[in-house]
Amino acid sequence: MNTDEMTAKIAGGQGFIAALDQSGGSTPKALLGYGVGEDAWSSEAEMYALIHDMRSRIITAPSFTGDKVIGAILFERTMDGQVAGKTAPQALIDRGVVPFIKIDKGLEAEADGVQLMKPIDGLDALLDRAKELGVFGTKERSVINLANKDGIARIVSQQFVIADQVIAAGLVPILEPEINIKSPERGAADLILRDELLAQLDDDADGPLVMLKLSIPEVPNSFDVLVDHPRVLRVVALSGGYARPEACAELAKNRGMIASFSRALLEDLRHGMSDEEFDRALGAAIDEIYAASVNKAA
């Protein structure tokens, strides 16, 4: 796939984006869910090798193809590694799956109800390397805990500043200002975030395309105006801590939003499974998430 083909697949493809980008502190939890305890490694390098093996097993599984998985978000170490003798982005492309890369380096302490991204050292070099490897786009995460307008405005501003840097490198950014689904002010935060994003998009209405990765809103279809915006290539949803059945049920209520799930995709996979068992469990998860992404509730 060339860039135009990838753009068309993300814009109109039937399916969802897999999030295979656990990093840092989330890696031990992901491995534990996979049935690999912390006694299985004695160094960070060994830990990352184990998570890379898990991701390689997913990417090479028969059920993991571009027929239902239109994109996948990788961790930097995965992008730089090999999958079945190929670079990870090329392995995805060969399966019809558009590759993305996670670029954020974690979160600042909470202030005004939000957590901004930490500075991203070496971002230009990372973007250049990703582009050379055939990566299509990036993902950047920050977190909203309360419906604080000033805090949310800062989150959105920072997201667009980084997005501009990504665009300048020739990649498509996924902005991810995640709203904590356990927030006591979730519904109000949804609306403030929607309006702040819309204001930024409208400020350069003919500007380059971006993608949005958002928490499933408390009130279905609250993000319709973003789904329909001419600058938004696609709106994808994170599972936000929901188990897969609930995440899929909530997603299916929202027109135009497709999944970009991580834990909800991987929750039934175990290290000790045979390859047949592993692919059967992965395939069932893919089918369920695909259905919620393309078959919307009335």
Secondary structure as GFF3:
##gff-version 3
##sequence-region A 1 298
A	DSSP	alpha_helix	3	12	.	.	.	ID=ss1
A	DSSP	beta_strand	16	20	.	.	.	ID=ss2
A	DSSP	alpha_helix	26	33	.	.	.	ID=ss3
A	DSSP	three_ten_helix	38	40	.	.	.	ID=ss4
A	DSSP	alpha_helix	44	59	.	.	.	ID=ss5
A	DSSP	beta_strand	69	74	.	.	.	ID=ss6
A	DSSP	alpha_helix	76	80	.	.	.	ID=ss7
A	DSSP	beta_strand	82	83	.	.	.	ID=ss8
A	DSSP	beta_strand	86	87	.	.	.	ID=ss9
A	DSSP	alpha_helix	88	94	.	.	.	ID=ss10
A	DSSP	beta_strand	98	102	.	.	.	ID=ss11
A	DSSP	beta_strand	114	115	.	.	.	ID=ss12
A	DSSP	alpha_helix	123	132	.	.	.	ID=ss13
A	DSSP	beta_strand	137	144	.	.	.	ID=ss14
A	DSSP	alpha_helix	149	168	.	.	.	ID=ss15
A	DSSP	beta_strand	172	179	.	.	.	ID=ss16
A	DSSP	alpha_helix	186	203	.	.	.	ID=ss17
A	DSSP	beta_strand	210	215	.	.	.	ID=ss18
A	DSSP	alpha_helix	224	227	.	.	.	ID=ss19
A	DSSP	beta_strand	232	238	.	.	.	ID=ss20
A	DSSP	alpha_helix	244	251	.	.	.	ID=ss21
A	DSSP	beta_strand	257	259	.	.	.	ID=ss22
A	DSSP	alpha_helix	263	266	.	.	.	ID=ss23
A	DSSP	alpha_helix	275	294	.	.	.	ID=ss24
###
